[in-house]
């Protein structure tokens, strides 16, 4: 795959998050690609990559015109998980130092999870450990048919702690217990069946085509409504359907109907024209 979706480039107000380790490219249509750029280490996580990703996500959270954010790895592998040197350094750290180190990964994943735009992981090669967690933290994940996955922490006497909220949200508690406890390697078809992956495509070219399709689809979606929809799911998931929840959902749709996007979207539909954000 190339480093960007095939559209003209556009610069956002702050592109300081583009570094040697993380590349950010964008299109005029607001499709952004964040590329992890450690191909020689299969885009494995270390302190520097985690920090660069966090900076990238913080930058994109405040950028205007972003409609969809794709996350991928350079060199044909999404991410091999933890870097060996990073793991080696952790052996000699105290529990307090390891807790602070783990919090940096947790903060990076939360920054990705909370991005207002739709996020899509483009997985090829492998997504192991934290790489699988990164994919799970996205709204969608698309993988090539030959991609492999594993949460292998227990083989090292460790646990998949910081990534667990996102993996459990994606696959459910029972499946997460099985995947975490067995450390099994599984393919893209199984990843789709269990909910970790949203779609499986044939190869890298098909992955690129899927990214173009989603980028085009997102031009029809109102950016504010996308952000509000993501927040709605977070606020409603797992709650009892009672009077309070009914009030919350009624309030949200009422606010959307009288909001700028709601007014424009409904009027555009009735007038048989494109809404302003889809022009």
Secondary structure, DSSP 8 states (H G I E B T S, - for coil): --SS-SS-B---S--TT--SSEEEEEBTTSEEEEEE--GGGTT-B-HHHHHHHHHHHHHHHT-TT--EEEEEEGGG-SB-SB-HHHHHHHHTS-HHHHHHHHHHHHHHHHHHHT-SSEEEEEE-SEEETHHHHHHHTSSEEEEETT-EEE--GGGGT---TTTHHHHHHHH-HHHHHHHHHH--EEEHHHHHHHTS-SEEESSHHHHHHHHHHHHHHHTTS-HHHHHHHHHHHHHHTT---SHHHHHHHHHHHHHHHHSHHHHHHHHHHHTTS--GGG-
